[in-house]
C-alpha cells in the first residue's frame, strides 16, 4: 500500500468511527459548519512520463472537518431519507437538487433546490449510455443499487446495467478508479434513469487499452438495439502532438461523445478533440444557513483554453475572435467543485465528489434524456453553438493566473454554460 493509500485508509476508519456513532442530526449539528479540505487521489495526478501514454482521472473528493472524520462516510445510510442525501443537513448535491438547479424536473416553488427537501428526479432516458473507464470495479452493480435506493431511482438490473470487459478478460482492480466508475455510472443513471448503462472496463489506464474499450463501446451503441446513444469519458491527459491521429475513435455514427475538460488550468485530450463535447466545471453557491441555491459560478480549477494541436472546428467559427485558429474548450459545463460536490457511493463509503469527472456523465445523461440523439458529436455541437445566446455563467474565473473570465455567451471557463432544462441544453 502506498503512503497515500495508507493515509486515505486511516481517514476512512476515522470517518466511520466518528460519524457511525452519531445520528444524522447529531452529525449535522456538530460538523456541517466546520468547512473541510479537498483530497486529490493518486489516479488524478499526472506525471510527466504519462503524457501521451497513460490517462488520469478528473475527480477529487471533499473531506468535511469533523473532528478527524473524513468525507468517506460510514456505510450506514438513512432509509428515512430516501430521495434525499444519506446524511441530513449537508448541502451537497443529490440527483433531485441537480435536477432542480438545472430545471430538469418540476419542483415545488420555494424549495430553493435544497438537497434536503427536494426529491423529484429526472425521469427520462432511452437507448444507452456507455461509460468508458479503466480497471475492474467489482461492486459496481451493488453500489449502483445502494445509490439508486437512497435517491429513489430505478434499481439496476441485468437488463438496464451491464459491465463489459473490453478485451474479454476481467481487469485488475484499482481502488481510485472504483470511485471514478461509481461516480460515472451513478450520475449518468441519475440524469437518464430509463437509459441502459454499459460500464466498459479497459484493462488499464493506458491509451492503447482505452482505445480498445472505446471500440467496444462504439460496437455496443451501433447495434440495432439500442441504435445509438452517448459515450462518457471522465479521463484524459495533457495534449501530445500525435493526438489528432486518434480523433477517429469518436466518429461512430449515432453516438455523441462527452469528455471531462480537466481539473487544472489548461486543456487536456480527448476533451480537445473536435469530435467530442468537452464538459467543464462550475461551482454551485448555496446559502450556508438554509441551503438555498444562490448562483452558479465558474469553477476556478476547471480546465479550458485553446488546443495546441487541434484546429478550430466549423461549429466554433462564431467564437473565432476568442479561440483564434484553435479548438477551444470547454463546450459546456456543470457542477464540478468538490466544495459543492455530489454524493457518490462506492463500497463501503459515501463520498462527496467533484471534478469535471462529474460534468461529463451529467451532460451525457441530460442529452440522452432530451432524446434528440444526434448523428454525431459534431452535429450535437453544431446545434449547441447555433443556439448560443447571451446568457450562461457570468461570474468567476479560471485558467493560468485566473486569466480567463466567465461572461455572457461562450468563454474558456464554462463554454456555453450549464444545462437549462432538457430542451435548453
C-alpha positions in Angstrom: 0.0 0.0 0.0 1.4 3.4 -1.0 1.7 6.1 1.7 -1.3 8.0 0.1 -3.5 4.9 0.1 -2.5 4.2 3.7 -3.4 7.7 4.7 -6.7 7.5 2.9 -7.5 4.2 4.7 -6.8 5.8 8.1 -9.1 8.7 7.2 -11.8 6.3 6.2 -11.5 4.5 9.5 -11.6 7.8 11.4 -14.7 8.9 9.5 -16.6 5.7 10.0 -15.9 5.8 13.7 -16.8 9.4 14.2 -20.0 9.5 12.1 -21.1 6.0 12.6 -21.6 6.7 16.3 -23.9 9.7 15.7 -27.4 10.1 14.4 -27.7 12.1 11.2 -29.0 15.1 13.1 -26.0 15.0 15.5 -23.6 14.7 12.6 -25.1 17.7 11.0 -25.2 19.8 14.2 -21.6 19.1 15.1 -19.9 19.1 11.7 -21.7 21.0 9.0 -20.3 24.4 9.7 -16.6 23.5 10.1 -15.5 23.6 6.5 -13.1 21.0 5.2 -10.5 20.2 2.6 -10.1 18.5 -0.8 -8.2 15.3 -1.4 -6.8 14.6 -4.9 -6.4 10.8 -5.4 -3.2 9.3 -7.0 -5.2 8.5 -10.1 -5.9 12.2 -10.8 -2.2 13.2 -10.6 -0.4 13.2 -14.0 3.3 12.5 -14.0 5.5 13.8 -16.9 6.1 10.3 -18.2 2.4 9.7 -18.5 1.8 12.3 -21.3 0.7 10.5 -24.5 0.9 7.1 -22.8 -1.4 7.0 -19.8 -4.5 9.0 -18.7 -5.6 10.3 -15.4 -9.0 10.6 -13.7 -10.6 14.0 -13.2 -12.2 13.8 -9.8 -11.3 14.8 -6.2 -13.3 14.4 -3.0 -14.2 16.8 -0.3 -13.4 16.0 3.4 -15.6 17.9 5.9 -13.8 18.9 9.1 -15.4 16.7 11.6 -13.0 16.3 14.5 -10.9 13.9 12.4 -13.7 12.3 10.4 -13.3 12.0 6.7 -15.7 12.6 3.8 -15.7 8.8 3.4 -18.8 8.4 5.5 -19.7 5.1 7.2 -21.5 2.5 5.2 -24.7 3.2 7.2 -27.4 5.1 5.2 -30.6 6.6 6.5 -33.6 4.8 5.0 -35.9 7.6 6.1 -34.0 9.9 3.9 -34.9 8.1 0.7 -35.0 10.6 -2.1 -32.6 12.9 -0.1 -29.0 12.7 1.0 -27.6 9.8 3.0 -26.9 12.3 5.9 -29.3 15.0 6.7 -28.4 18.7 6.8 -25.4 18.7 4.4 -25.9 20.8 1.3 -24.0 18.6 -1.2 -25.8 17.7 -4.4 -28.3 14.9 -4.9 -29.9 13.9 -8.2 -33.0 15.8 -7.3 -31.1 19.0 -6.3 -29.1 19.0 -9.5 -32.4 18.4 -11.4 -33.9 21.4 -9.6 -30.9 23.7 -10.3 -30.8 22.7 -14.0 -34.6 22.7 -14.5 -34.6 19.0 -15.4 -37.6 18.3 -13.1 -40.6 20.2 -11.8 -40.0 21.1 -8.1 -42.2 22.8 -5.6 -42.0 26.6 -5.5 -39.9 27.9 -2.6 -37.8 24.8 -2.2 -34.6 26.7 -3.1 -33.4 23.4 -4.6 -32.3 22.5 -1.1 -30.8 18.9 -1.3 -32.5 18.0 2.0 -36.0 18.9 0.8 -36.2 18.3 -3.0 -36.9 14.7 -4.1 -38.1 15.0 -7.7 -35.6 13.3 -10.0 -35.3 13.3 -13.8 -37.4 10.6 -15.4 -36.2 10.5 -19.0 -33.7 8.4 -20.8 -33.7 5.7 -23.6 -31.3 3.7 -25.7 -27.9 3.6 -23.9 -25.0 5.4 -22.4 -21.6 3.7 -22.4 -19.2 4.7 -19.6 -15.6 4.0 -20.6 -13.2 3.6 -17.7 -10.1 1.7 -16.7 -9.8 -1.3 -14.4 -12.4 -3.5 -12.8 -15.0 -2.2 -10.4 -16.2 -5.4 -8.5 -19.1 -3.8 -6.6 -20.5 -1.8 -9.5 -24.0 -3.4 -9.5 -24.5 -3.4 -5.8 -23.1 0.1 -5.3 -25.4 1.4 -8.0 -28.3 -0.3 -6.2 -27.4 1.4 -2.9 -27.2 4.8 -4.7 -30.5 4.2 -6.5 -32.4 3.1 -3.4 -31.1 6.1 -1.4 -32.3 8.6 -4.0 -35.4 6.9 -5.2 -34.1 6.0 -8.7 -35.0 2.8 -10.7 -33.0 -0.1 -9.4 -30.3 -1.6 -11.7 -31.0 -4.9 -13.2 -29.2 -7.1 -15.8 -31.5 -5.6 -18.4 -30.5 -1.9 -17.7 -27.0 -2.2 -16.4 -24.1 -4.3 -17.8 -20.4 -4.5 -17.1 -18.3 -5.3 -20.2 -14.6 -6.3 -20.2 -13.2 -4.5 -23.2 -10.7 -7.2 -24.1 -12.7 -10.2 -22.9 -10.9 -10.6 -19.6 -11.6 -9.1 -16.2 -9.1 -6.3 -15.5 -7.3 -5.8 -12.2 -8.8 -3.6 -9.5 -7.7 -0.1 -8.8 -9.4 1.5 -5.7 -9.2 5.1 -7.0 -10.7 4.1 -10.3 -13.5 2.4 -8.4 -14.6 5.8 -7.2 -14.4 7.2 -10.7 -16.5 4.4 -12.1 -19.0 4.8 -9.3 -19.4 8.5 -10.0 -19.8 7.9 -13.7 -22.4 5.2 -13.7 -24.4 6.6 -10.8 -24.7 10.1 -12.2 -25.4 9.0 -15.8 -28.1 6.9 -14.3 -29.4 9.8 -12.2 -29.8 12.1 -15.1 -31.2 9.5 -17.5 -32.7 6.8 -15.3 -34.5 5.0 -18.1 -31.4 4.6 -20.3 -29.4 1.4 -20.3 -25.9 1.9 -18.8 -22.9 0.0 -20.1 -19.7 0.1 -18.0 -16.9 -0.7 -20.4 -13.8 -1.6 -18.5 -10.4 -1.1 -20.1 -7.5 -3.4 -19.0 -5.5 -0.4 -17.8 -5.3 3.4 -17.9 -3.0 3.3 -20.9 -4.3 4.8 -24.1 -4.0 1.5 -26.0 -6.3 -0.3 -23.6 -8.7 2.6 -23.5 -8.9 2.7 -27.3 -9.8 -1.0 -27.2 -12.6 0.0 -24.7 -13.8 2.8 -27.0 -14.0 0.4 -29.9 -16.1 -1.9 -27.8 -18.4 1.0 -26.7 -18.8 2.0 -30.3 -19.8 -1.5 -31.2 -22.3 -1.7 -28.3 -24.0 1.6 -29.3 -24.1 0.9 -33.0 -26.2 -2.2 -32.8 -29.8 -2.3 -33.8 -30.7 -2.2 -30.1 -30.1 0.4 -28.7 -29.2 2.1 -32.0 -27.1 4.9 -30.7 -26.6 6.9 -27.6 -23.8 8.6 -25.7 -20.3 7.8 -24.5 -18.9 9.4 -21.4 -15.2 9.6 -20.7 -14.1 11.3 -17.4 -10.4 10.7 -18.1 -7.8 12.5 -20.1 -4.2 13.8 -20.2 -2.1 16.6 -21.3 -2.1 17.2 -25.1 0.5 15.4 -27.3 1.3 16.2 -30.9 0.1 12.9 -32.3 -3.4 13.1 -30.6 -5.1 14.1 -33.9 -4.5 10.5 -35.2 -6.8 9.2 -32.6 -9.8 11.5 -33.1 -11.3 9.0 -35.4 -12.3 6.8 -32.3 -15.0 9.4 -31.7 -16.8 9.1 -35.0 -19.2 6.2 -34.6 -22.5 7.2 -36.4 -25.3 7.8 -34.0 -23.0 8.3 -31.0 -22.3 11.6 -29.1 -19.1 11.6 -27.0 -18.5 13.6 -23.8 -15.1 14.1 -22.1 -14.0 15.9 -18.9 -12.2 19.2 -19.6 -9.8 18.7 -16.7 -9.3 19.8 -13.2 -6.4 22.3 -13.5 -5.5 25.3 -15.7 -5.1 24.4 -19.3 -6.5 21.8 -21.7 -6.5 18.0 -21.9 -7.2 15.5 -24.6 -9.6 13.9 -25.6 -11.6 17.0 -24.4 -9.8 19.0 -27.2 -10.9 16.6 -29.9 -13.3 18.3 -32.3 -15.4 15.1 -32.2 -16.1 15.3 -28.5 -18.3 17.5 -26.3 -15.9 19.0 -23.7 -17.5 19.3 -20.3 -16.1 22.0 -18.0 -16.7 22.9 -14.4 -18.8 25.2 -12.3 -19.4 25.9 -8.6 -22.9 25.9 -7.1 -23.3 28.6 -4.4 -25.8 27.8 -1.6 -26.9 29.9 1.4 -24.8 28.4 4.3 -27.8 28.7 6.7 -30.7 27.2 4.8 -29.1 25.6 1.7 -31.0 27.7 -0.8 -29.4 27.8 -4.3 -27.9 31.3 -4.9 -25.9 31.4 -8.0 -23.6 29.3 -10.3 -20.0 30.4 -10.9 -17.1 29.2 -13.0 -15.0 26.7 -11.0 -11.5 28.1 -10.5 -9.8 24.8 -11.1 -11.8 23.8 -14.2 -9.8 23.1 -17.4 -10.2 25.2 -20.5 -8.4 27.1 -23.2 -7.2 26.8 -26.8 -5.8 23.5 -28.0 -2.1 23.3 -29.1 -2.7 20.8 -31.9 -6.4 20.7 -32.8 -7.7 23.3 -35.4 -10.8 25.3 -34.9 -13.9 23.2 -36.0 -16.5 24.8 -38.1 -19.1 24.8 -35.3 -16.8 27.3 -33.4 -16.5 29.8 -36.2 -18.8 32.1 -34.4 -16.3 32.4 -31.5 -13.2 32.6 -33.6 -12.5 36.1 -32.2 -11.9 34.3 -28.8 -10.3 31.0 -29.8 -8.4 32.1 -32.9 -7.4 29.2 -35.2 -7.5 26.6 -32.5 -10.2 24.4 -31.0 -11.4 25.9 -27.7 -12.6 24.1 -24.7 -14.9 23.5 -22.9 -18.1 23.4 -24.8 -20.5 23.2 -21.9 -20.2 22.9 -18.1 -21.8 21.6 -14.9 -21.1 21.4 -11.2 -17.6 20.2 -10.6 -16.4 22.0 -7.5 -15.7 19.5 -4.6 -17.0 22.1 -2.2 -20.3 21.9 -3.9 -19.8 18.2 -4.8 -22.2 15.4 -5.5 -22.9 12.3 -3.4 -21.3 9.1 -4.7 -21.5 5.6 -3.1 -18.5 3.3 -3.5 -18.5 0.4 -1.1 -18.3 0.8 1.8 -18.4 4.6 1.9 -20.4 7.7 0.8 -18.1 10.3 -0.8 -18.6 14.0 -1.7 -17.1 14.1 -5.2 -16.1 17.0 -7.5 -14.1 17.5 -10.6 -15.1 17.6 -14.3 -15.5 13.8 -14.0 -18.9 14.9 -12.6 -19.8 17.1 -15.6 -19.2 14.5 -18.3 -21.7 11.9 -17.2 -24.2 14.5 -16.1 -24.1 16.0 -19.6 -24.3 12.6 -21.2 -27.4 11.8 -19.1 -29.0 15.2 -19.8 -28.5 14.9 -23.6 -29.7 11.3 -23.5 -32.8 12.3 -21.6 -33.6 15.0 -24.1 -33.9 12.2 -26.7 -32.5 14.2 -29.6 -29.9 11.5 -30.4 -27.8 13.4 -32.8 -26.0 11.6 -35.6 -22.6 12.6 -34.3 -20.8 14.8 -31.7 -20.2 17.4 -34.4 -23.9 17.5 -35.2 -24.7 17.9 -31.5 -22.1 20.6 -31.2 -23.4 22.4 -34.2 -26.8 22.6 -32.6 -25.4 23.7 -29.3 -23.3 26.6 -30.8 -26.2 27.6 -33.2 -28.3 28.1 -30.1 -25.7 30.2 -28.3 -27.3 33.1 -26.6 -26.2 35.9 -24.4 -26.8 34.0 -21.2 -24.6 31.4 -19.4 -22.4 31.5 -16.4 -21.5 35.2 -15.9 -19.2 35.2 -12.9 -15.9 33.6 -11.8 -12.6 32.9 -13.4 -10.2 30.1 -14.3 -7.1 29.2 -16.2 -3.5 30.1 -15.9 -3.2 33.0 -13.4 -7.0 33.1 -13.3 -6.7 34.8 -16.7 -10.0 33.6 -18.2 -13.1 35.4 -17.1 -16.6 33.9 -17.3 -19.1 36.1 -19.1 -22.1 36.3 -21.4 -22.1 33.8 -24.2 -19.1 31.4 -24.6 -15.9 31.6 -22.5 -12.9 29.4 -21.7 -14.2 28.6 -18.2 -17.7 27.3 -18.8 -18.1 27.2 -22.6 -21.8 27.8 -23.4 -22.8 27.2 -19.8 -24.6 24.6 -17.8 -27.9 22.8 -18.6 -31.1 24.9 -18.7 -33.7 22.2 -18.9 -33.6 19.3 -21.4 -34.7 21.5 -24.2 -32.2 24.2 -23.3 -29.1 22.0 -23.4 
